Amino acid sequence: MDKTDIRSLDYMEIQAEMVNIGEKAFRGRQIYQWLHEKLADSPEEMENLPASLKKRLAEDYACSDLEIVDVLESKADGTRKYLFGLSDGNVIESVLMKYHHGNSVCISSQVGCRMGCRFCASTLGGLTRNLLAGEMLDQIYKIQKHSGERVSNIVVMGTGEPLDNYDNLLKFIHMLSDEHGLNISQRNITVSTCGIVPNILRLAEEKLQITLALSLHASTQEKRKELMPIAYKYEMEEVLSACRTYFEKTGRRLTFEYSLVGGVNDSDEDARLLAKRLEGLNCHVNLIPVNPIKERDFVQSKRHVVEAFKTKLEKYRINVTIRREMGRDIGGACGQLRKSYLDRTIRRGL
């Protein structure tokens, strides 16, 4: 039977767990503080616990403890890309991005992805498994310890579809924003989705204060089908309706991610149709020059085309920015580091 991961137990659960095994509830509070405030990697580091309890924790429980396999740092902007090894031998990646307003970390929510978006390297090998809440948290903890700097903003936009791992994602958000942990404001947490409509509606009912970022990437249903297989399951208007519900329930402005692919979705007509789709929505459009990957023949839109697309949206009074490219010289796009690592491993016959 799989062991319970103590890093994935929330503040109340870990106290209840300690009582269940004959310990006092305060031991659970101590363990939680070690794991989520002091960022301990294992029970051995928990100095104020009796040796017998540390031994029991080590023997009877798992504790998410990611291993740093590789770190790449951009010479251009200081972005760091981390490759983490999991206890089962799988690898995931995370990115530390440094801005004037603070440090942001983009984390993975799954090992691989089954959504099949055609411009994304994360999905090329399919989905292996979901990440536990503790494994999602530990990406942030390891980066904060390695960098020696506090992380202030979290983006769940790395490998995986967060809403395809709904329960673990929800627990992660609550634990990350818990006053007994890193206590990061929910307003500083962004969750990306390709558009799983039932789970957008579920998330709306949670009344969280996170930012929801929808990967839209097309101005019409037919073009979205070309780029994103999820569009075969949910019509664009169905997805946008769920987004409207999310805004109505939470009051949080929506973000729409739009990857510009040269000659595919970057025309003036695309901009006009997109603006019409988003008319009346309290939203922000984030234009992303697509990161080319060798497995696909997509090319990045020319700079003047990107600027023209932005100007066109602004004429329709759509709030829009062009995402600053970070870590381009180290393969900053989702899944690229993990994919290159797996390719090397296969070539070596490991």
C-alpha positions in Angstrom: 0.0 0.0 0.0 1.3 3.5 -0.8 2.5 5.5 2.1 0.7 8.8 3.0 2.7 11.8 1.9 3.0 14.0 5.0 3.9 17.1 3.0 0.5 16.8 1.3 -1.4 16.9 4.6 -2.9 20.2 5.4 -2.7 22.0 8.8 -5.7 20.2 10.2 -5.1 16.9 8.6 -1.6 16.5 10.0 -2.8 17.2 13.5 -5.6 14.6 13.1 -3.1 12.1 11.7 -0.8 12.5 14.8 -3.8 12.0 17.1 -4.7 8.9 15.2 -1.3 7.3 15.8 -1.3 8.2 19.5 0.6 11.5 19.5 -0.6 14.9 20.7 -2.1 17.3 18.1 0.7 19.8 18.8 3.2 17.4 17.2 1.3 17.8 14.0 1.6 21.6 14.3 5.3 21.2 14.8 5.7 19.0 11.8 3.7 21.3 9.6 5.9 24.2 10.7 9.1 22.3 9.8 7.7 21.3 6.4 6.0 24.5 5.3 7.7 27.4 7.2 11.2 26.1 7.8 11.1 24.1 4.6 12.7 20.9 6.0 13.4 18.1 3.6 12.9 15.2 5.9 11.9 14.2 9.5 15.6 14.0 10.5 15.8 17.8 10.4 12.9 18.3 12.8 14.9 19.0 15.9 12.2 19.4 18.5 10.6 16.0 17.7 11.4 13.0 19.8 13.6 10.4 18.1 10.9 7.8 18.2 8.5 10.0 16.3 11.1 11.0 13.7 11.8 7.3 13.2 8.1 6.5 12.8 7.6 9.3 10.3 10.6 8.1 8.2 9.4 4.5 8.2 5.6 4.9 7.9 5.2 8.0 5.8 6.4 9.4 2.5 7.6 13.0 2.4 7.7 14.8 -1.0 11.4 15.7 -1.4 12.4 16.7 -4.9 16.0 16.3 -6.1 17.5 19.1 -8.2 18.7 17.2 -11.3 19.7 20.2 -13.3 19.6 24.0 -13.3 20.0 26.2 -16.3 20.4 30.0 -15.9 19.7 32.5 -18.7 22.6 34.8 -19.5 20.1 37.3 -20.9 17.7 37.8 -17.9 18.7 35.6 -15.0 15.8 33.2 -15.5 16.5 29.8 -14.0 15.0 26.6 -15.2 15.0 23.7 -12.7 14.7 20.0 -13.5 13.5 18.1 -10.5 13.6 14.3 -9.9 10.7 12.7 -8.1 10.8 9.7 -5.8 9.5 7.4 -8.5 12.2 8.4 -11.0 10.0 10.8 -13.0 11.2 14.3 -13.7 9.4 17.6 -13.8 10.5 21.2 -14.4 9.9 24.6 -12.9 11.0 28.1 -13.7 12.2 31.0 -11.5 11.6 34.4 -13.2 13.0 37.6 -11.6 11.1 40.8 -12.1 11.4 44.3 -10.5 8.2 43.6 -8.5 9.4 40.3 -7.1 10.3 36.7 -7.9 7.8 34.5 -9.8 7.9 30.7 -10.0 6.1 28.7 -12.7 5.4 25.2 -11.5 4.3 21.9 -13.0 1.0 20.2 -11.9 1.5 16.9 -13.7 4.2 14.6 -15.0 3.5 15.1 -18.7 0.1 16.1 -20.1 -2.7 14.5 -22.0 -4.2 17.7 -23.5 -2.3 17.5 -26.8 -1.9 21.2 -27.6 0.1 21.2 -30.8 2.5 24.0 -30.0 3.5 22.6 -26.5 6.4 20.3 -25.7 4.9 19.2 -22.4 2.3 17.0 -24.1 4.6 15.1 -26.5 5.0 12.1 -24.3 1.4 12.1 -22.9 0.4 12.0 -19.2 2.3 9.9 -16.8 0.6 10.9 -13.5 -0.7 13.7 -11.4 1.5 15.5 -8.9 0.5 15.5 -5.2 0.0 18.8 -3.4 3.2 18.3 -1.6 5.1 17.8 -4.8 3.7 21.0 -6.2 4.6 22.9 -3.0 8.1 21.4 -2.9 9.0 22.9 -6.3 8.5 26.3 -4.7 10.3 25.4 -1.5 13.4 24.0 -3.3 13.6 27.0 -5.6 13.3 29.4 -2.6 16.0 27.5 -0.7 18.3 27.2 -3.7 18.0 30.8 -4.8 18.1 32.2 -1.2 15.3 34.6 -2.2 11.7 34.8 -1.3 9.1 33.9 -3.9 6.1 36.2 -4.1 4.1 35.1 -7.1 3.2 31.6 -8.3 2.0 30.6 -11.7 0.6 27.0 -12.3 1.4 27.1 -16.0 4.3 24.5 -16.3 3.9 20.9 -17.5 0.4 19.6 -17.1 -3.2 20.8 -17.1 -3.9 22.0 -13.6 -7.7 21.5 -13.8 -7.0 17.9 -14.8 -5.5 17.5 -11.4 -8.3 19.4 -9.6 -8.3 18.0 -6.0 -4.5 18.2 -5.6 -4.5 21.7 -7.2 -7.1 22.9 -4.8 -5.3 21.6 -1.7 -2.1 23.1 -3.0 -3.7 26.6 -3.3 -5.1 26.4 0.2 -1.8 25.2 1.7 0.3 27.8 -0.2 -1.9 30.6 1.0 -2.3 29.2 4.5 -0.9 31.5 7.3 0.9 28.6 8.7 3.0 28.1 5.5 4.5 30.5 3.0 1.3 32.5 3.3 1.3 33.7 -0.3 -1.7 35.8 -1.1 -4.2 34.0 -3.4 -4.2 37.2 -5.5 -0.5 36.4 -6.3 -1.5 32.9 -7.6 -2.4 32.3 -11.3 -3.8 29.0 -12.6 -3.8 28.3 -16.3 -6.2 26.0 -18.0 -6.8 24.9 -21.6 -10.6 25.0 -20.9 -12.0 22.1 -19.0 -15.5 23.6 -18.6 -16.9 21.6 -15.7 -13.8 22.2 -13.5 -13.8 26.0 -14.4 -17.3 26.0 -13.0 -16.3 24.0 -9.9 -13.4 26.4 -9.3 -15.8 29.4 -9.6 -17.8 28.0 -6.7 -14.7 27.8 -4.5 -14.8 31.6 -4.3 -11.0 31.8 -4.4 -9.1 35.0 -5.2 -6.7 33.5 -7.6 -6.3 34.6 -11.3 -7.7 32.2 -13.9 -5.8 32.3 -17.1 -7.5 30.6 -20.1 -5.3 29.3 -22.9 -7.4 30.5 -25.8 -4.9 30.7 -28.7 -7.5 31.1 -31.4 -10.2 33.5 -32.6 -12.6 30.8 -34.0 -13.7 27.3 -33.0 -12.2 25.8 -36.1 -8.8 27.3 -35.6 -8.9 26.3 -31.9 -9.5 22.7 -33.0 -6.4 22.8 -35.1 -4.2 23.9 -32.2 -6.0 22.4 -29.1 -7.8 19.0 -29.1 -9.8 20.1 -26.0 -11.8 22.2 -28.5 -13.4 19.0 -29.9 -15.0 18.5 -26.4 -15.9 22.0 -25.5 -17.1 24.8 -27.9 -15.4 28.1 -27.6 -18.6 29.9 -26.5 -19.1 27.2 -23.8 -15.6 27.9 -22.5 -16.1 31.7 -22.6 -19.4 31.3 -20.8 -17.7 29.4 -18.0 -15.1 32.2 -17.8 -17.9 34.7 -17.5 -19.3 32.7 -14.6 -15.9 32.6 -13.0 -15.8 36.4 -13.0 -19.3 36.7 -11.8 -18.7 34.4 -8.8 -15.2 35.7 -7.9 -14.9 39.3 -9.2 -11.5 38.4 -10.5 -10.5 39.8 -13.9 -9.8 37.0 -16.4 -6.6 36.5 -18.3 -6.6 35.1 -21.8 -3.4 33.5 -23.1 -3.0 33.8 -26.9 0.1 32.2 -28.5 0.8 33.8 -31.8 1.8 31.3 -34.5 3.1 32.7 -37.7 0.5 32.5 -40.5 -1.9 30.5 -38.4 -3.7 32.8 -35.9 -2.0 36.2 -36.2 -3.9 38.1 -39.0 -5.9 41.3 -38.6 -9.0 39.3 -39.1 -8.0 37.0 -36.2 -7.5 40.1 -34.0 -10.9 41.5 -35.0 -12.7 38.2 -34.3 -10.9 37.8 -31.0 -11.9 41.3 -29.9 -15.5 40.5 -30.8 -15.4 37.3 -28.8 -14.2 39.1 -25.7 -16.4 42.1 -26.0 -17.9 43.1 -22.6 -15.6 40.7 -20.6 -13.5 42.1 -17.8 -10.3 40.6 -19.1 -6.7 41.0 -20.1 -5.1 39.4 -23.2 -1.6 38.2 -22.9 0.0 37.8 -26.3 2.7 35.1 -26.4 5.1 34.8 -29.4 5.1 30.9 -29.6 8.3 29.1 -28.7 9.2 26.9 -31.7 9.8 23.2 -30.9 11.5 20.8 -33.2 8.7 18.3 -33.2 6.3 20.9 -34.8 6.6 23.1 -37.9 5.1 26.2 -36.2 7.0 29.4 -36.4 7.0 32.5 -34.3 5.1 35.5 -35.6 7.2 38.4 -36.8 7.7 41.2 -34.4 5.8 43.7 -36.5 2.9 41.3 -36.8 2.8 40.9 -33.0 2.8 44.6 -32.6 0.1 45.1 -35.2 -2.1 42.4 -33.5 -1.7 44.2 -30.2 -2.6 47.6 -31.8 -5.7 46.1 -33.4 -7.0 44.7 -30.1 -6.3 48.0 -28.4 -8.5 49.8 -31.0 -11.3 47.6 -29.9 -10.5 48.6 -26.3 -9.2 45.2 -25.2 -6.6 45.4 -22.4 -3.6 43.6 -23.9 0.2 43.1 -23.3 2.9 41.2 -25.1 4.5 38.7 -22.8 8.2 39.4 -22.2 10.2 36.5 -23.3 12.1 34.9 -20.4 14.8 32.3 -20.6 14.7 31.9 -24.4 18.4 31.0 -24.5 17.8 28.1 -22.0 14.7 26.6 -23.6 12.2 28.5 -21.5 9.0 27.1 -22.9 7.0 24.5 -21.0 8.4 20.9 -21.3 11.6 21.7 -23.3 14.1 20.9 -20.5 12.2 17.7 -19.4 11.9 16.6 -23.0 15.6 17.1 -23.8 16.5 15.2 -20.6 14.2 12.3 -21.5 15.6 12.2 -25.0 19.2 12.0 -23.7 18.2 9.3 -21.2 16.7 7.2 -24.0 19.7 7.7 -26.2 22.0 6.4 -23.4 19.7 3.4 -23.0 18.9 4.2 -19.3 
